[in-house]
């Protein structure tokens, strides 16, 4: 039969080993909690960056749409005709262009 000192020693050993196991489990849980927080922040930051990029793309699409409408209004043939008539321009009929044929400098 074990003596009182042996029981106390065994009890101290079992308490020490339980403490070590608990401390190890707590350290692992703490490490996993810190890892989770860091990963969650990385994911949140990437979603924020994606959101900002999407906002920039939307803004640029609006600008592109505005520029396309301006371009189509500038290239409108009726508007060009109105501009020409308001500036007293006349249509060039039967115009002969110098570089229309490849033999510009040759004598006929």
C-alpha positions in Angstrom: 0.0 0.0 0.0 1.4 3.4 -0.9 2.3 5.7 1.8 1.0 9.2 2.2 4.1 10.8 0.7 3.8 8.6 -2.4 0.1 9.5 -2.8 0.9 13.2 -2.5 3.7 12.8 -5.1 1.4 10.9 -7.4 -1.2 13.6 -6.9 1.4 16.3 -7.6 2.6 14.5 -10.7 -1.0 14.1 -12.0 -1.8 17.8 -11.3 1.4 18.8 -13.0 0.7 16.7 -16.1 -2.9 18.0 -16.2 -1.6 21.6 -15.9 0.9 20.9 -18.8 -1.9 19.5 -20.9 -4.2 22.4 -20.1 -1.4 25.0 -20.8 -0.6 23.3 -24.1 -4.3 23.3 -25.1 -4.6 26.9 -24.2 -1.5 27.8 -26.2 -2.9 26.0 -29.2 -6.3 27.7 -28.9 -4.6 31.1 -28.5 -2.4 30.5 -31.6 -5.5 29.4 -33.6 -7.4 32.5 -32.4 -4.6 34.8 -33.5 -4.3 32.9 -36.8 -8.0 33.2 -37.4 -8.0 37.0 -36.7 -5.1 37.6 -39.0 -6.7 35.5 -41.8 -10.0 37.3 -41.3 -8.3 40.6 -41.6 -6.5 39.6 -44.8 -9.7 38.4 -46.3 -11.6 41.6 -45.3 -8.8 43.7 -46.7 -8.9 41.9 -50.0 -12.7 42.3 -50.2 -12.2 46.0 -49.5 -9.6 46.3 -52.3 -11.9 44.4 -54.7 -14.8 46.8 -53.7 -12.6 49.9 -54.4 -11.5 48.5 -57.8 -15.1 47.8 -58.7 -16.0 51.3 -57.8 -13.2 52.6 -60.0 -14.4 50.4 -62.9 -17.9 51.7 -62.5 -16.7 55.3 -62.5 -14.6 54.7 -65.6 -17.5 53.0 -67.4 -19.6 56.1 -66.7 -16.9 58.3 -68.1 -16.5 56.1 -71.1 -20.2 56.2 -71.7 -20.3 59.9 -71.5 -17.3 60.2 -73.9 -19.0 57.8 -76.3 -22.2 59.9 -76.3 -20.1 63.1 -76.9 -18.3 61.4 -79.8 -21.5 60.3 -81.4 -23.0 63.8 -81.1 -19.8 65.3 -82.6 -19.8 62.9 -85.5 -23.5 63.4 -86.3 -23.7 64.3 -90.0 -26.6 66.7 -89.4 -24.6 68.6 -86.8 -21.6 68.7 -89.1 -23.8 70.2 -91.8 -25.3 72.8 -89.4 -21.7 73.7 -88.3 -20.6 74.1 -92.0 -23.6 76.1 -93.0 -23.3 78.4 -90.0 -19.6 79.1 -91.0 -20.6 79.9 -94.6 -18.8 76.8 -95.9 -19.7 75.4 -99.3 -19.5 71.8 -100.5 -16.6 70.9 -102.7 -18.0 69.3 -105.9 -15.9 67.3 -108.4 -12.7 67.8 -106.4 -9.6 66.2 -107.9 -7.1 65.1 -105.3 -3.4 65.3 -106.0 -2.6 61.9 -104.6 -5.7 60.1 -105.9 -3.5 58.2 -108.4 -0.1 56.9 -107.8 1.5 58.7 -110.8 1.4 62.3 -109.5 4.8 63.5 -110.7 4.8 61.8 -114.1 4.2 63.7 -117.3 1.2 62.5 -119.3 
